[in-house]
Amino acid sequence: MPVTLSSNYKEVFNKETVEKIEELTEYSYELDDILSFLDTYGEEKLEYVEAYLEAINNLGIDDAKEVIDNYADSNGIEYVEGCDELYQGNYQSVEEFIDELELIDYDIPSWLVIDYEATWDSAIRFDYDKIESTYGYDFWRIN
């Protein structure tokens, strides 16, 4: 249960925060979503709420809030703006990610064994980030 309830938020937050909440709810943002953000990240991070809610909305997957929360926990809420464009998906392993995105040229002879973890460690991790999640790993493009 959230600490800040929709019935008492005007008593909990300062005047500027309450005004900003009312402004945001006037548009397309839900009060419960804003209050959940504030409970998680704090009143001092209110400036990032729109980017956060946009990222969740734009991701378009069932567990988008969890994915964006994991990203914010790993990178900081300050870097959440536009992160939805960097999301590559959730995979059970580095091997599945590399295979799915076809990051290795498959003109390699079938008898050659690929060390996916070593490939990740030596090269691919510079272009992608992986964050452990409930269902494996969320992969994000870095650049």
C-alpha positions as CSV (number, residue, x, y, z in Angstrom):
1,M,0.0,0.0,0.0
2,P,1.4,3.4,-0.9
3,V,2.5,5.7,1.8
4,T,0.9,8.7,0.2
5,L,-2.8,8.2,-0.5
6,S,-4.8,10.2,-2.9
7,S,-6.9,11.5,0.0
8,N,-4.0,13.0,1.9
9,Y,-1.3,14.0,-0.6
10,K,-2.2,17.7,-0.2
11,E,-1.3,17.4,3.5
12,V,1.9,15.4,2.8
13,F,3.7,17.5,0.1
14,N,4.6,21.1,-0.1
15,K,2.6,23.7,-2.0
16,E,4.7,23.6,-5.1
17,T,4.6,19.8,-5.3
18,V,0.8,19.8,-4.9
19,E,0.4,22.5,-7.6
20,K,2.6,20.4,-10.0
21,I,0.6,17.2,-9.2
22,E,-2.6,19.0,-10.0
23,E,-1.2,20.4,-13.2
24,L,0.0,16.9,-14.2
25,T,-3.4,15.3,-13.4
26,E,-5.1,18.0,-15.4
27,Y,-3.5,16.4,-18.5
28,S,-3.2,12.7,-19.2
29,Y,-1.4,11.5,-16.0
30,E,-3.2,9.5,-13.3
31,L,-2.9,10.7,-9.7
32,D,-2.1,7.2,-8.4
33,D,0.8,6.9,-10.8
34,I,2.2,10.2,-9.7
35,L,1.9,9.4,-6.1
36,S,3.5,6.0,-6.6
37,F,6.4,7.7,-8.3
38,L,6.7,10.1,-5.4
39,D,6.6,7.3,-2.8
40,T,9.3,5.4,-4.7
41,Y,11.7,8.2,-5.7
42,G,10.8,11.1,-3.4
43,E,9.4,14.6,-3.8
44,E,12.8,16.0,-4.7
45,K,12.7,13.9,-8.0
46,L,9.3,15.2,-9.1
47,E,10.9,16.8,-12.1
48,Y,11.5,13.3,-13.6
49,V,7.9,12.0,-13.2
50,E,6.8,12.9,-16.7
51,A,9.8,11.2,-18.4
52,Y,9.3,8.2,-16.1
53,L,5.5,7.8,-16.9
54,E,6.2,8.5,-20.6
55,A,8.8,5.7,-20.7
56,I,6.4,3.3,-19.0
57,N,3.6,4.2,-21.5
58,N,5.9,4.1,-24.5
59,L,7.4,0.7,-23.7
60,G,4.1,-1.0,-24.4
61,I,4.7,-4.2,-22.5
62,D,2.7,-5.7,-19.5
63,D,5.6,-5.3,-17.0
64,A,6.8,-1.9,-18.2
65,K,6.7,-0.3,-14.8
66,E,9.0,-3.0,-13.4
67,V,11.3,-2.7,-16.3
68,I,11.6,1.0,-16.0
69,D,12.0,0.8,-12.2
70,N,14.8,-1.7,-12.7
71,Y,16.5,0.7,-15.2
72,A,16.1,3.7,-12.8
73,D,17.5,1.6,-9.9
74,S,20.5,0.7,-12.0
75,N,21.2,4.0,-13.8
76,G,19.3,6.6,-11.7
77,I,15.9,8.2,-12.2
78,E,17.7,11.2,-13.8
79,Y,18.5,9.1,-16.9
80,V,15.1,7.6,-17.5
81,E,14.1,10.1,-20.2
82,G,14.1,8.3,-23.6
83,C,15.2,5.0,-22.1
84,D,12.2,3.3,-23.7
85,E,13.9,3.8,-27.1
86,L,17.0,1.9,-25.8
87,Y,15.1,-1.2,-24.5
88,Q,16.0,-4.3,-26.5
89,G,13.8,-6.8,-24.6
90,N,14.0,-9.4,-21.9
91,Y,16.0,-12.6,-22.5
92,Q,16.8,-15.6,-20.3
93,S,20.5,-15.4,-21.1
94,V,23.3,-13.6,-23.0
95,E,23.2,-16.4,-25.5
96,E,19.5,-15.9,-26.3
97,F,20.0,-12.2,-26.6
98,I,23.0,-12.5,-29.0
99,D,21.2,-15.1,-31.1
100,E,17.9,-13.2,-31.2
101,L,19.6,-10.0,-32.3
102,E,21.9,-11.9,-34.7
103,L,25.0,-10.1,-33.3
104,I,27.3,-12.9,-34.4
105,D,27.8,-13.6,-38.1
106,Y,26.3,-17.1,-38.7
107,D,28.6,-17.8,-41.7
108,I,30.8,-19.4,-39.0
109,P,31.3,-23.1,-39.4
110,S,28.8,-25.2,-37.4
111,W,31.7,-27.1,-35.6
112,L,33.0,-23.9,-34.1
113,V,31.9,-23.4,-30.5
114,I,31.0,-19.9,-29.4
115,D,31.6,-18.7,-25.8
116,Y,28.7,-16.3,-25.4
117,E,29.7,-15.0,-22.0
118,A,33.3,-14.3,-23.2
119,T,31.8,-12.6,-26.3
120,W,29.6,-10.5,-24.1
121,D,32.5,-9.6,-21.8
122,S,35.0,-8.7,-24.5
123,A,32.8,-6.8,-26.9
124,I,29.1,-6.6,-26.7
125,R,28.8,-5.2,-23.2
126,F,30.3,-1.9,-24.6
127,D,27.2,-1.4,-26.7
128,Y,24.5,-3.0,-24.5
129,D,23.7,-3.1,-20.8
130,K,22.0,-6.0,-19.1
131,I,20.0,-5.6,-15.9
132,E,18.8,-8.7,-14.0
133,S,15.0,-8.9,-13.8
134,T,12.4,-11.2,-12.5
135,Y,12.3,-13.0,-15.8
136,G,16.0,-13.1,-16.8
137,Y,17.7,-10.0,-18.0
138,D,16.5,-6.8,-19.6
139,F,18.9,-5.6,-22.3
140,W,19.4,-1.9,-23.1
141,R,21.3,-0.3,-26.0
142,I,23.9,2.0,-24.6
143,N,24.6,4.1,-27.6
